[in-house]
Amino acid sequence: MTFTVCFHGAESTGKSVLAEQLSREFDIPWVPEYGRAYCEERGTDLTMADLLAIAEGQAELTRAALAQHPPILILDTDQLMTAAWAEMLFGEVPTALLAYPKADLYLQFAADVPWIADGTRFFGTQAERTRFAQLAQDVLLLTGVPWLPVTGTWEDRARTVGNILRQGPLERVPGS
């Protein structure tokens, strides 16, 4: 059975960079963020229908990765983060976003590092980042999933998440 770890939190908090980095470091697969590719292709003027399409695209990528039966899978994001986006953008969360399978563990990345504009990011002010981070955490609390906070500098985050993987999921994998 695959243990899934989902990186969760406001944009520009290091989730994608760290997912790719730790995937290489620990030689475990990761599922990139479908929403980024979607926005790069179609633009960032999103509707609720776009968010639902992003959620399904993310689910397809995750299902394909799970079909390979890796012992551990890092998810750069999932539908619970899409739910936070829905709340942030439109003030509501479709129940469909909460109905997808959940990860075994969520790592909630705090918005306490500098925001970096990359052409697909929306919320760069401190007030927006704080609100988005709170909405992301609220979704975790609402759904009752297991989660741990990730805070501090870029180096702190890498160390924290690396330690979480070493002390939890990687302990289950023979030879790691």
C-alpha positions as a printed Julia matrix, in Angstrom:
176×3 Matrix{Float64}:
   0.0    0.0     0.0
   1.28   3.45   -0.92
   1.74   6.07    1.8
   0.83   9.48    0.38
   2.25  12.75    1.69
   0.61  15.9     0.38
   2.31  19.3     0.42
  -0.38  21.84    1.27
  -0.48  25.59    1.79
  -0.55  29.0     0.19
   1.31  29.65   -3.04
   5.0   30.54   -3.05
   5.85  28.59    0.11
   8.27  26.1    -1.46
   5.98  23.11   -2.02
   6.82  22.38   -5.66
  10.55  23.0    -5.35
  10.79  20.84   -2.24
   8.62  18.05   -3.67
  10.9   17.71   -6.67
  14.07  18.03   -4.58
  13.04  15.41   -2.01
  11.76  13.1    -4.71
  15.27  13.01   -6.17
  17.0   12.88   -2.78
  14.95   9.93   -1.49
  14.36   8.32   -4.9
  10.59   8.36   -4.47
   8.0    9.52   -7.01
   6.07  12.78   -6.82
   2.99  14.12   -8.53
   3.47  17.7    -9.75
   0.85  20.42   -9.49
  -1.61  20.07  -12.38
  -3.04  23.54  -11.77
   0.25  25.21  -12.7
   0.34  23.52  -16.12
  -3.36  24.26  -16.58
  -2.85  27.98  -15.89
   0.29  28.19  -18.02
  -1.7   26.76  -20.93
  -5.06  28.49  -20.43
  -4.29  31.59  -18.38
  -5.14  32.58  -14.84
  -8.62  34.05  -15.32
 -10.17  31.09  -13.5
 -13.79  30.09  -13.02
 -15.21  27.48  -10.65
 -15.43  25.13  -13.66
 -11.67  25.59  -14.13
 -11.03  24.67  -10.51
 -13.13  21.51  -10.89
 -11.19  20.63  -14.06
  -7.92  21.23  -12.21
  -9.09  18.97   -9.39
  -9.9   16.17  -11.82
  -6.62  16.64  -13.69
  -4.75  16.37  -10.39
  -6.72  13.23   -9.55
  -5.79  11.66  -12.89
  -2.09  12.33  -12.31
  -2.35  10.89   -8.79
  -4.22   7.77   -9.95
  -1.56   7.14  -12.61
   1.23   7.45  -10.03
  -0.59   5.21   -7.54
  -1.06   2.56  -10.24
   2.72   2.05  -10.11
   2.36   1.02   -6.42
   5.26   3.0    -4.97
   5.76   2.6    -1.22
   5.64   6.41   -0.81
   4.24   9.1    -3.07
   4.7   12.85   -2.63
   1.76  14.91   -3.84
   2.69  18.5    -4.65
  -0.99  19.33   -4.0
  -4.44  17.77   -4.05
  -8.11  18.68   -4.14
  -8.11  20.02   -0.58
  -5.8   22.78   -1.76
  -8.12  23.34   -4.72
 -10.9   23.72   -2.15
  -8.88  26.47   -0.44
  -8.47  28.14   -3.85
 -12.24  27.95   -4.38
 -12.87  29.61   -1.04
 -10.23  32.28   -1.69
 -11.41  33.09   -5.21
 -15.17  32.57   -5.01
 -16.12  32.39   -1.32
 -17.45  28.83   -1.57
 -16.24  25.24   -1.74
 -18.04  22.72   -3.94
 -18.62  19.47   -2.05
 -17.06  17.62   -5.01
 -13.65  19.0    -4.0
 -13.97  17.48   -0.53
 -15.08  14.07   -1.84
 -11.77  13.02   -3.44
  -9.51  10.49   -1.66
  -7.31  12.07    0.99
  -3.57  11.75    1.52
  -2.25   9.84    4.51
  -0.42  12.91    5.78
  -0.6   16.61    4.92
   2.3   19.0     5.43
   0.95  22.54    5.85
   3.53  25.02    4.52
   3.32  28.41    6.27
   3.38  31.66    4.3
   6.41  32.91    6.26
   8.94  33.02    3.42
   9.24  35.67    0.7
   6.61  35.61   -2.05
   8.05  35.1    -5.53
   6.04  36.14   -8.6
   6.21  33.59  -11.4
   3.34  34.52  -13.7
   0.82  32.04  -12.26
   0.64  33.3    -8.68
  -2.16  35.53   -7.42
  -1.81  36.58   -3.8
   1.41  38.43   -3.06
   0.48  40.88   -0.32
   1.01  39.82    3.26
  -2.7   40.2     4.03
  -3.65  37.96    1.08
  -0.99  35.41    1.93
  -2.11  35.29    5.57
  -5.75  34.84    4.56
  -4.92  32.14    1.99
  -2.72  30.27    4.47
  -5.54  30.34    7.03
  -8.09  29.07    4.47
  -5.72  26.24    3.54
  -5.38  25.27    7.2
  -9.13  25.58    7.73
  -9.72  22.99    4.98
  -7.42  20.55    6.79
  -9.24  21.13   10.06
 -12.66  20.84    8.42
 -11.84  17.48    6.87
 -10.03  16.09    9.92
  -7.01  14.82    8.0
  -3.68  14.27    9.78
  -1.31  17.18    9.23
   1.88  18.76   10.46
   3.12  22.35   10.08
   6.15  23.31    8.01
   7.65  26.71    8.82
  10.84  28.73    8.72
  13.49  29.41    6.11
  13.84  27.45    2.88
  16.57  25.39    4.58
  14.39  24.81    7.66
  11.6   23.52    5.43
  13.87  21.1     3.6
  15.24  19.79    6.89
  11.8   19.52    8.53
  10.15  17.7     5.64
  13.2   15.47    5.11
  13.07  14.49    8.79
   9.33  13.83    8.63
   9.85  11.52    5.66
  12.8    9.76    7.32
  11.03   9.29   10.66
   7.67   8.24    9.26
   6.96   6.91    5.8
  10.55   6.03    4.83
  10.92   3.84    7.93
   8.35   1.53    6.35
  10.4    1.03    3.18
  13.01  -1.76    3.31
  16.49  -0.58    2.38
  15.85   3.14    2.78
